[in-house]
Amino acid sequence: MSSGDIVYIFIVLVLLLASVYVVLYFMKKMMFKFEGGKGNQIPISVVAVKGILPKRYVSVVKVLDNYYVLGISDSNITLLDKADAEAIKDYDSLQSDDVNMRFADFLKKSLKKK
């Protein structure tokens, strides 16, 4: 194998990598357009997260004006319940002395049967 062959292989490799990069770049741009762009994004915020086991969490998420209690693990996310806005206000108004107690109180209030 001569040095000309090595240069040729290197040039082909660079062109191949550049073409893959260009294709991925345009795919990402096109996917963003199909999802509706930045103007149609729904405001989602995480209110609280509490780890209950390794890699397992209970989370309170606000979507628009609704609050949801979610169970989160490695493989899935489960809707546990829809939380009351009053329970969220109570959660926010509690003192930050005992975080574990605050979250437990919040879960008790938000998971009550209606």
N, CA, C and O atoms as CSV, one atom per row, in Angstrom:
chain,resi,resn,atom,element,x,y,z
A,1,MET,N,N,0.840,-1.170,0.000
A,1,MET,CA,C,0.000,0.000,0.000
A,1,MET,C,C,0.888,1.237,0.000
A,1,MET,O,O,1.765,1.389,0.851
A,2,SER,N,N,0.655,2.091,-0.940
A,2,SER,CA,C,1.500,3.276,-1.072
A,2,SER,C,C,0.889,4.435,-0.274
A,2,SER,O,O,-0.233,4.353,0.225
A,3,SER,N,N,1.652,5.490,-0.176
A,3,SER,CA,C,1.182,6.659,0.574
A,3,SER,C,C,-0.001,7.328,-0.123
A,3,SER,O,O,-0.823,7.966,0.534
A,4,GLY,N,N,-0.095,7.191,-1.433
A,4,GLY,CA,C,-1.233,7.732,-2.172
A,4,GLY,C,C,-2.538,7.038,-1.796
A,4,GLY,O,O,-3.589,7.674,-1.721
A,5,ASP,N,N,-2.459,5.717,-1.559
A,5,ASP,CA,C,-3.644,4.962,-1.152
A,5,ASP,C,C,-4.111,5.378,0.243
A,5,ASP,O,O,-5.311,5.474,0.499
A,6,ILE,N,N,-3.166,5.623,1.134
A,6,ILE,CA,C,-3.505,6.045,2.500
A,6,ILE,C,C,-4.179,7.416,2.475
A,6,ILE,O,O,-5.156,7.638,3.190
A,7,VAL,N,N,-3.670,8.322,1.669
A,7,VAL,CA,C,-4.277,9.649,1.550
A,7,VAL,C,C,-5.679,9.526,0.974
A,7,VAL,O,O,-6.603,10.198,1.431
A,8,TYR,N,N,-5.840,8.659,-0.041
A,8,TYR,CA,C,-7.153,8.459,-0.656
A,8,TYR,C,C,-8.156,7.915,0.370
A,8,TYR,O,O,-9.289,8.392,0.435
A,9,ILE,N,N,-7.756,6.937,1.157
A,9,ILE,CA,C,-8.634,6.382,2.192
A,9,ILE,C,C,-8.996,7.443,3.228
A,9,ILE,O,O,-10.145,7.524,3.662
A,10,PHE,N,N,-8.029,8.245,3.617
A,10,PHE,CA,C,-8.273,9.299,4.591
A,10,PHE,C,C,-9.267,10.327,4.046
A,10,PHE,O,O,-10.157,10.767,4.775
A,11,ILE,N,N,-9.129,10.713,2.784
A,11,ILE,CA,C,-10.042,11.685,2.169
A,11,ILE,C,C,-11.459,11.113,2.080
A,11,ILE,O,O,-12.432,11.813,2.359
A,12,VAL,N,N,-11.571,9.845,1.693
A,12,VAL,CA,C,-12.891,9.201,1.620
A,12,VAL,C,C,-13.534,9.142,3.005
A,12,VAL,O,O,-14.733,9.384,3.147
A,13,LEU,N,N,-12.746,8.826,4.013
A,13,LEU,CA,C,-13.257,8.760,5.380
A,13,LEU,C,C,-13.753,10.130,5.860
A,13,LEU,O,O,-14.816,10.220,6.474
A,14,VAL,N,N,-13.004,11.177,5.590
A,14,VAL,CA,C,-13.404,12.531,5.973
A,14,VAL,C,C,-14.684,12.938,5.251
A,14,VAL,O,O,-15.584,13.514,5.862
A,15,LEU,N,N,-14.771,12.641,3.956
A,15,LEU,CA,C,-15.986,12.967,3.203
A,15,LEU,C,C,-17.195,12.189,3.721
A,15,LEU,O,O,-18.295,12.736,3.799
A,16,LEU,N,N,-17.003,10.941,4.069
A,16,LEU,CA,C,-18.088,10.128,4.614
A,16,LEU,C,C,-18.577,10.684,5.951
A,16,LEU,O,O,-19.783,10.808,6.167
A,17,LEU,N,N,-17.664,11.011,6.831
A,17,LEU,CA,C,-18.036,11.584,8.131
A,17,LEU,C,C,-18.710,12.942,7.971
A,17,LEU,O,O,-19.670,13.240,8.680
A,18,ALA,N,N,-18.224,13.760,7.055
A,18,ALA,CA,C,-18.834,15.068,6.821
A,18,ALA,C,C,-20.252,14.908,6.276
A,18,ALA,O,O,-21.154,15.643,6.681
A,19,SER,N,N,-20.458,13.960,5.367
A,19,SER,CA,C,-21.811,13.765,4.827
A,19,SER,C,C,-22.765,13.246,5.893
A,19,SER,O,O,-23.931,13.641,5.907
A,20,VAL,N,N,-22.308,12.377,6.783
A,20,VAL,CA,C,-23.150,11.901,7.884
A,20,VAL,C,C,-23.502,13.065,8.805
A,20,VAL,O,O,-24.649,13.181,9.239
A,21,TYR,N,N,-22.552,13.913,9.104
A,21,TYR,CA,C,-22.797,15.074,9.952
A,21,TYR,C,C,-23.828,16.012,9.313
A,21,TYR,O,O,-24.724,16.504,9.999
A,22,VAL,N,N,-23.705,16.258,8.021
A,22,VAL,CA,C,-24.643,17.153,7.322
A,22,VAL,C,C,-26.051,16.555,7.332
A,22,VAL,O,O,-27.025,17.269,7.571
A,23,VAL,N,N,-26.160,15.267,7.077
A,23,VAL,CA,C,-27.481,14.618,7.092
A,23,VAL,C,C,-28.108,14.703,8.487
A,23,VAL,O,O,-29.290,15.024,8.609
A,24,LEU,N,N,-27.347,14.424,9.520
A,24,LEU,CA,C,-27.874,14.505,10.882
A,24,LEU,C,C,-28.261,15.935,11.252
A,24,LEU,O,O,-29.260,16.150,11.938
A,25,TYR,N,N,-27.486,16.902,10.806
A,25,TYR,CA,C,-27.794,18.304,11.090
A,25,TYR,C,C,-29.139,18.693,10.489
A,25,TYR,O,O,-29.967,19.306,11.164
A,26,PHE,N,N,-29.360,18.344,9.234
A,26,PHE,CA,C,-30.622,18.689,8.578
A,26,PHE,C,C,-31.793,17.883,9.129
A,26,PHE,O,O,-32.914,18.387,9.193
A,27,MET,N,N,-31.546,16.647,9.523
A,27,MET,CA,C,-32.612,15.866,10.148
A,27,MET,C,C,-33.063,16.515,11.445
A,27,MET,O,O,-34.259,16.582,11.731
A,28,LYS,N,N,-32.114,16.987,12.222
A,28,LYS,CA,C,-32.449,17.651,13.484
A,28,LYS,C,C,-33.243,18.929,13.218
A,28,LYS,O,O,-34.215,19.206,13.922
A,29,LYS,N,N,-32.856,19.690,12.240
A,29,LYS,CA,C,-33.573,20.919,11.891
A,29,LYS,C,C,-34.991,20.606,11.430
A,29,LYS,O,O,-35.935,21.288,11.828
A,30,MET,N,N,-35.147,19.589,10.600
A,30,MET,CA,C,-36.466,19.244,10.077
A,30,MET,C,C,-37.367,18.677,11.169
A,30,MET,O,O,-38.564,18.967,11.185
A,31,MET,N,N,-36.827,17.887,12.071
A,31,MET,CA,C,-37.623,17.340,13.166
A,31,MET,C,C,-38.147,18.463,14.040
A,31,MET,O,O,-39.285,18.403,14.506
A,32,PHE,N,N,-37.344,19.479,14.269
A,32,PHE,CA,C,-37.760,20.606,15.091
A,32,PHE,C,C,-38.907,21.348,14.424
A,32,PHE,O,O,-39.821,21.812,15.106
A,33,LYS,N,N,-38.874,21.467,13.102
A,33,LYS,CA,C,-39.954,22.138,12.382
A,33,LYS,C,C,-41.248,21.360,12.483
A,33,LYS,O,O,-42.316,21.951,12.641
A,34,PHE,N,N,-41.166,20.038,12.393
A,34,PHE,CA,C,-42.378,19.225,12.450
A,34,PHE,C,C,-43.004,19.228,13.841
A,34,PHE,O,O,-44.211,19.022,13.966
A,35,GLU,N,N,-42.221,19.453,14.878
A,35,GLU,CA,C,-42.759,19.494,16.229
A,35,GLU,C,C,-43.431,20.822,16.535
A,35,GLU,O,O,-44.030,20.955,17.602
A,36,GLY,N,N,-43.363,21.787,15.671
A,36,GLY,CA,C,-44.072,23.034,15.874
A,36,GLY,C,C,-43.195,24.196,16.275
A,36,GLY,O,O,-43.707,25.306,16.420
A,37,GLY,N,N,-41.935,24.009,16.458
A,37,GLY,CA,C,-41.051,25.113,16.796
A,37,GLY,C,C,-41.187,25.549,18.239
A,37,GLY,O,O,-41.863,24.895,19.033
A,38,LYS,N,N,-40.547,26.651,18.576
A,38,LYS,CA,C,-40.538,27.126,19.949
A,38,LYS,C,C,-41.866,27.743,20.380
A,38,LYS,O,O,-42.160,27.781,21.574
A,39,GLY,N,N,-42.659,28.218,19.452
A,39,GLY,CA,C,-43.883,28.917,19.806
A,39,GLY,C,C,-44.963,28.027,20.389
A,39,GLY,O,O,-45.838,28.517,21.102
A,40,ASN,N,N,-44.928,26.729,20.106
A,40,ASN,CA,C,-45.985,25.837,20.552
A,40,ASN,C,C,-45.598,24.972,21.732
A,40,ASN,O,O,-46.294,24.000,22.025
A,41,GLN,N,N,-44.530,25.284,22.411
A,41,GLN,CA,C,-44.115,24.469,23.538
A,41,GLN,C,C,-45.015,24.700,24.735
A,41,GLN,O,O,-45.375,25.837,25.037
A,42,ILE,N,N,-45.381,23.620,25.422
A,42,ILE,CA,C,-46.214,23.696,26.617
A,42,ILE,C,C,-45.299,23.935,27.811
A,42,ILE,O,O,-44.284,23.253,27.958
A,43,PRO,N,N,-45.648,24.903,28.670
A,43,PRO,CA,C,-44.809,25.141,29.850
A,43,PRO,C,C,-44.939,23.997,30.854
A,43,PRO,O,O,-46.024,23.721,31.366
A,44,ILE,N,N,-43.821,23.343,31.123
A,44,ILE,CA,C,-43.775,22.234,32.076
A,44,ILE,C,C,-42.689,22.559,33.096
A,44,ILE,O,O,-41.575,22.933,32.730
A,45,SER,N,N,-43.024,22.413,34.387
A,45,SER,CA,C,-42.023,22.646,35.425
A,45,SER,C,C,-42.141,21.577,36.502
A,45,SER,O,O,-43.234,21.087,36.786
A,46,VAL,N,N,-41.014,21.222,37.097
A,46,VAL,CA,C,-40.969,20.238,38.164
A,46,VAL,C,C,-41.063,20.986,39.484
A,46,VAL,O,O,-40.222,21.833,39.786
A,47,VAL,N,N,-42.084,20.673,40.269
A,47,VAL,CA,C,-42.307,21.349,41.548
A,47,VAL,C,C,-41.465,20.699,42.632
A,47,VAL,O,O,-40.806,21.394,43.406
A,48,ALA,N,N,-41.479,19.360,42.696
A,48,ALA,CA,C,-40.729,18.651,43.734
A,48,ALA,C,C,-40.384,17.255,43.251
A,48,ALA,O,O,-41.115,16.655,42.463
A,49,VAL,N,N,-39.249,16.744,43.741
A,49,VAL,CA,C,-38.812,15.384,43.440
A,49,VAL,C,C,-38.305,14.768,44.736
A,49,VAL,O,O,-37.561,15.402,45.484
A,50,LYS,N,N,-38.711,13.530,44.998
A,50,LYS,CA,C,-38.254,12.829,46.188
A,50,LYS,C,C,-37.854,11.420,45.797
A,50,LYS,O,O,-38.655,10.681,45.223
A,51,GLY,N,N,-36.617,11.041,46.104
A,51,GLY,CA,C,-36.156,9.686,45.839
A,51,GLY,C,C,-36.725,8.738,46.871
A,51,GLY,O,O,-36.644,9.005,48.070
A,52,ILE,N,N,-37.301,7.628,46.421
A,52,ILE,CA,C,-37.862,6.659,47.366
A,52,ILE,C,C,-37.044,5.371,47.395
A,52,ILE,O,O,-37.025,4.680,48.414
A,53,LEU,N,N,-36.389,5.045,46.326
A,53,LEU,CA,C,-35.469,3.923,46.205
A,53,LEU,C,C,-34.401,4.327,45.207
A,53,LEU,O,O,-34.557,5.335,44.519
A,54,PRO,N,N,-33.312,3.561,45.110
A,54,PRO,CA,C,-32.337,3.900,44.074
A,54,PRO,C,C,-32.981,3.861,42.685
A,54,PRO,O,O,-33.586,2.861,42.299
A,55,LYS,N,N,-32.845,4.940,41.957
A,55,LYS,CA,C,-33.364,5.100,40.605
A,55,LYS,C,C,-34.887,5.062,40.531
A,55,LYS,O,O,-35.450,4.735,39.487
A,56,ARG,N,N,-35.564,5.399,41.648
A,56,ARG,CA,C,-37.025,5.477,41.668
A,56,ARG,C,C,-37.421,6.728,42.445
A,56,ARG,O,O,-36.949,6.963,43.557
A,57,TYR,N,N,-38.293,7.520,41.837
A,57,TYR,CA,C,-38.632,8.817,42.397
A,57,TYR,C,C,-40.134,9.060,42.340
A,57,TYR,O,O,-40.841,8.491,41.508
A,58,VAL,N,N,-40.603,9.910,43.235
A,58,VAL,CA,C,-41.947,10.473,43.150
A,58,VAL,C,C,-41.754,11.945,42.845
A,58,VAL,O,O,-40.978,12.629,43.512
A,59,SER,N,N,-42.455,12.427,41.846
A,59,SER,CA,C,-42.254,13.799,41.395
A,59,SER,C,C,-43.602,14.492,41.240
A,59,SER,O,O,-44.597,13.871,40.867
A,60,VAL,N,N,-43.615,15.792,41.532
A,60,VAL,CA,C,-44.786,16.627,41.299
A,60,VAL,C,C,-44.425,17.560,40.154
A,60,VAL,O,O,-43.434,18.287,40.215
A,61,VAL,N,N,-45.251,17.528,39.102
A,61,VAL,CA,C,-44.978,18.280,37.876
A,61,VAL,C,C,-46.157,19.187,37.585
A,61,VAL,O,O,-47.313,18.786,37.721
A,62,LYS,N,N,-45.851,20.435,37.178
A,62,LYS,CA,C,-46.893,21.381,36.788
A,62,LYS,C,C,-46.903,21.473,35.269
A,62,LYS,O,O,-45.896,21.813,34.647
A,63,VAL,N,N,-48.067,21.161,34.677
A,63,VAL,CA,C,-48.271,21.289,33.238
A,63,VAL,C,C,-49.426,22.256,33.063
A,63,VAL,O,O,-50.547,21.984,33.493
A,64,LEU,N,N,-49.143,23.399,32.423
A,64,LEU,CA,C,-50.094,24.502,32.327
A,64,LEU,C,C,-50.516,24.897,33.736
A,64,LEU,O,O,-49.672,25.369,34.498
A,65,ASP,N,N,-51.767,24.731,34.118
A,65,ASP,CA,C,-52.214,25.074,35.469
A,65,ASP,C,C,-52.579,23.847,36.286
A,65,ASP,O,O,-53.195,23.978,37.344
A,66,ASN,N,N,-52.218,22.668,35.826
A,66,ASN,CA,C,-52.545,21.426,36.519
A,66,ASN,C,C,-51.289,20.818,37.129
A,66,ASN,O,O,-50.202,20.917,36.561
A,67,TYR,N,N,-51.447,20.191,38.286
A,67,TYR,CA,C,-50.347,19.531,38.969
A,67,TYR,C,C,-50.578,18.021,38.938
A,67,TYR,O,O,-51.692,17.546,39.157
A,68,TYR,N,N,-49.500,17.273,38.661
A,68,TYR,CA,C,-49.591,15.819,38.582
A,68,TYR,C,C,-48.516,15.197,39.457
A,68,TYR,O,O,-47.392,15.694,39.520
A,69,VAL,N,N,-48.869,14.094,40.141
A,69,VAL,CA,C,-47.921,13.323,40.931
A,69,VAL,C,C,-47.526,12.122,40.080
A,69,VAL,O,O,-48.377,11.327,39.682
A,70,LEU,N,N,-46.222,11.997,39.803
A,70,LEU,CA,C,-45.709,10.963,38.906
A,70,LEU,C,C,-44.766,10.028,39.642
A,70,LEU,O,O,-43.992,10.470,40.490
A,71,GLY,N,N,-44.822,8.753,39.330
A,71,GLY,CA,C,-43.837,7.779,39.772
A,71,GLY,C,C,-42.858,7.578,38.632
A,71,GLY,O,O,-43.259,7.264,37.511
A,72,ILE,N,N,-41.568,7.760,38.914
A,72,ILE,CA,C,-40.550,7.707,37.870
A,72,ILE,C,C,-39.533,6.626,38.202
A,72,ILE,O,O,-39.007,6.574,39.314
A,73,SER,N,N,-39.257,5.754,37.218
A,73,SER,CA,C,-38.223,4.737,37.376
A,73,SER,C,C,-37.349,4.737,36.126
A,73,SER,O,O,-37.488,5.602,35.261
A,74,ASP,N,N,-36.453,3.767,36.038
A,74,ASP,CA,C,-35.562,3.672,34.876
A,74,ASP,C,C,-36.335,3.470,33.589
A,74,ASP,O,O,-36.022,4.077,32.565
A,75,SER,N,N,-37.340,2.618,33.643
A,75,SER,CA,C,-37.987,2.188,32.415
A,75,SER,C,C,-39.306,2.871,32.098
A,75,SER,O,O,-39.755,2.803,30.954
A,76,ASN,N,N,-39.955,3.535,33.073
A,76,ASN,CA,C,-41.230,4.163,32.748
A,76,ASN,C,C,-41.578,5.297,33.708
A,76,ASN,O,O,-40.923,5.504,34.730
A,77,ILE,N,N,-42.627,6.019,33.343
A,77,ILE,CA,C,-43.190,7.078,34.166
A,77,ILE,C,C,-44.670,6.768,34.314
A,77,ILE,O,O,-45.365,6.532,33.325
A,78,THR,N,N,-45.158,6.769,35.574
A,78,THR,CA,C,-46.536,6.414,35.844
A,78,THR,C,C,-47.244,7.580,36.501
A,78,THR,O,O,-46.722,8.182,37.441
A,79,LEU,N,N,-48.438,7.904,36.007
A,79,LEU,CA,C,-49.256,8.933,36.634
A,79,LEU,C,C,-49.905,8.327,37.869
A,79,LEU,O,O,-50.697,7.391,37.762
A,80,LEU,N,N,-49.569,8.862,39.054
A,80,LEU,CA,C,-50.138,8.365,40.295
A,80,LEU,C,C,-51.464,9.048,40.602
A,80,LEU,O,O,-52.445,8.394,40.955
A,81,ASP,N,N,-51.482,10.378,40.463
A,81,ASP,CA,C,-52.700,11.119,40.757
A,81,ASP,C,C,-52.554,12.543,40.262
A,81,ASP,O,O,-51.452,13.019,39.990
A,82,LYS,N,N,-53.695,13.212,40.150
A,82,LYS,CA,C,-53.692,14.639,39.852
A,82,LYS,C,C,-53.766,15.365,41.196
A,82,LYS,O,O,-54.652,15.084,42.003
A,83,ALA,N,N,-52.852,16.285,41.438
A,83,ALA,CA,C,-52.754,16.966,42.733
A,83,ALA,C,C,-53.670,18.183,42.769
A,83,ALA,O,O,-53.959,18.794,41.741
A,84,ASP,N,N,-54.118,18.520,43.972
A,84,ASP,CA,C,-54.946,19.707,44.177
A,84,ASP,C,C,-54.067,20.946,44.232
A,84,ASP,O,O,-52.949,20.899,44.745
A,85,ALA,N,N,-54.572,22.049,43.705
A,85,ALA,CA,C,-53.831,23.313,43.755
A,85,ALA,C,C,-53.688,23.783,45.194
A,85,ALA,O,O,-52.687,24.415,45.532
A,86,GLU,N,N,-54.672,23.489,46.059
A,86,GLU,CA,C,-54.593,23.883,47.469
A,86,GLU,C,C,-53.449,23.170,48.168
A,86,GLU,O,O,-52.745,23.767,48.983
A,87,ALA,N,N,-53.259,21.889,47.853
A,87,ALA,CA,C,-52.158,21.142,48.458
A,87,ALA,C,C,-50.816,21.711,48.023
A,87,ALA,O,O,-49.866,21.727,48.805
A,88,ILE,N,N,-50.731,22.174,46.790
A,88,ILE,CA,C,-49.493,22.787,46.299
A,88,ILE,C,C,-49.215,24.078,47.060
A,88,ILE,O,O,-48.074,24.334,47.445
A,89,LYS,N,N,-50.244,24.891,47.281
A,89,LYS,CA,C,-50.063,26.136,48.028
A,89,LYS,C,C,-49.623,25.839,49.455
A,89,LYS,O,O,-48.763,26.532,50.000
A,90,ASP,N,N,-50.214,24.802,50.066
A,90,ASP,CA,C,-49.805,24.414,51.413
A,90,ASP,C,C,-48.352,23.952,51.421
A,90,ASP,O,O,-47.597,24.269,52.341
A,91,TYR,N,N,-47.970,23.211,50.403
A,91,TYR,CA,C,-46.597,22.719,50.284
A,91,TYR,C,C,-45.616,23.889,50.175
A,91,TYR,O,O,-44.561,23.884,50.810
A,92,ASP,N,N,-45.968,24.883,49.369
A,92,ASP,CA,C,-45.096,26.035,49.185
A,92,ASP,C,C,-45.013,26.891,50.433
A,92,ASP,O,O,-43.994,27.539,50.672
A,93,SER,N,N,-46.082,26.905,51.241
A,93,SER,CA,C,-46.101,27.789,52.403
A,93,SER,C,C,-45.414,27.192,53.626
A,93,SER,O,O,-45.128,27.918,54.578
A,94,LEU,N,N,-45.141,25.890,53.624
A,94,LEU,CA,C,-44.494,25.269,54.782
A,94,LEU,C,C,-43.054,25.757,54.921
A,94,LEU,O,O,-42.420,26.160,53.946
A,95,GLN,N,N,-42.556,25.713,56.146
A,95,GLN,CA,C,-41.171,26.122,56.404
A,95,GLN,C,C,-40.232,25.055,55.858
A,95,GLN,O,O,-40.624,23.896,55.721
A,96,SER,N,N,-39.010,25.431,55.548
A,96,SER,CA,C,-38.042,24.509,54.942
A,96,SER,C,C,-37.189,23.805,55.994
A,96,SER,O,O,-36.068,23.399,55.688
A,97,ASP,N,N,-37.684,23.647,57.230
A,97,ASP,CA,C,-36.909,22.996,58.284
A,97,ASP,C,C,-36.757,21.496,58.040
A,97,ASP,O,O,-35.654,20.959,58.140
A,98,ASP,N,N,-37.862,20.818,57.719
A,98,ASP,CA,C,-37.823,19.377,57.546
A,98,ASP,C,C,-38.366,19.028,56.165
A,98,ASP,O,O,-39.578,18.930,55.973
A,99,VAL,N,N,-37.469,18.842,55.212
A,99,VAL,CA,C,-37.865,18.621,53.823
A,99,VAL,C,C,-38.631,17.311,53.682
A,99,VAL,O,O,-39.630,17.262,52.965
A,100,ASN,N,N,-38.186,16.249,54.350
A,100,ASN,CA,C,-38.860,14.958,54.225
A,100,ASN,C,C,-40.296,15.032,54.741
A,100,ASN,O,O,-41.202,14.456,54.138
A,101,MET,N,N,-40.504,15.729,55.837
A,101,MET,CA,C,-41.847,15.853,56.380
A,101,MET,C,C,-42.719,16.684,55.450
A,101,MET,O,O,-43.897,16.374,55.269
A,102,ARG,N,N,-42.168,17.719,54.867
A,102,ARG,CA,C,-42.930,18.558,53.950
A,102,ARG,C,C,-43.447,17.734,52.787
A,102,ARG,O,O,-44.616,17.838,52.417
A,103,PHE,N,N,-42.586,16.921,52.214
A,103,PHE,CA,C,-42.993,16.145,51.059
A,103,PHE,C,C,-44.019,15.087,51.450
A,103,PHE,O,O,-44.960,14.831,50.700
A,104,ALA,N,N,-43.844,14.472,52.616
A,104,ALA,CA,C,-44.802,13.474,53.087
A,104,ALA,C,C,-46.165,14.114,53.326
A,104,ALA,O,O,-47.191,13.545,52.955
A,105,ASP,N,N,-46.180,15.288,53.940
A,105,ASP,CA,C,-47.451,15.989,54.151
A,105,ASP,C,C,-48.107,16.325,52.824
A,105,ASP,O,O,-49.317,16.175,52.657
A,106,PHE,N,N,-47.308,16.772,51.902
A,106,PHE,CA,C,-47.837,17.120,50.589
A,106,PHE,C,C,-48.463,15.903,49.906
A,106,PHE,O,O,-49.552,16.000,49.340
A,107,LEU,N,N,-47.779,14.766,49.957
A,107,LEU,CA,C,-48.316,13.574,49.328
A,107,LEU,C,C,-49.622,13.130,49.984
A,107,LEU,O,O,-50.547,12.694,49.300
A,108,LYS,N,N,-49.696,13.242,51.308
A,108,LYS,CA,C,-50.923,12.876,51.992
A,108,LYS,C,C,-52.091,13.737,51.520
A,108,LYS,O,O,-53.185,13.228,51.274
A,109,LYS,N,N,-51.858,15.028,51.397
A,109,LYS,CA,C,-52.922,15.937,50.987
A,109,LYS,C,C,-53.280,15.755,49.526
A,109,LYS,O,O,-54.459,15.789,49.171
A,110,SER,N,N,-52.276,15.559,48.662
A,110,SER,CA,C,-52.556,15.514,47.239
A,110,SER,C,C,-53.110,14.172,46.784
A,110,SER,O,O,-53.765,14.103,45.744
A,111,LEU,N,N,-52.864,13.104,47.538
A,111,LEU,CA,C,-53.337,11.783,47.134
A,111,LEU,C,C,-54.645,11.382,47.804
A,111,LEU,O,O,-55.081,10.237,47.685
A,112,LYS,N,N,-55.266,12.318,48.505
A,112,LYS,CA,C,-56.565,12.022,49.118
A,112,LYS,C,C,-57.572,11.689,48.047
A,112,LYS,O,O,-57.539,12.239,46.946
A,113,LYS,N,N,-58.464,10.785,48.378
A,113,LYS,CA,C,-59.528,10.450,47.446
A,113,LYS,C,C,-60.533,11.573,47.427
A,113,LYS,O,O,-60.893,12.108,48.476
A,114,LYS,N,N,-60.988,11.936,46.250
A,114,LYS,CA,C,-61.883,13.085,46.101
A,114,LYS,C,C,-63.315,12.666,46.212
A,114,LYS,O,O,-64.212,13.503,46.112
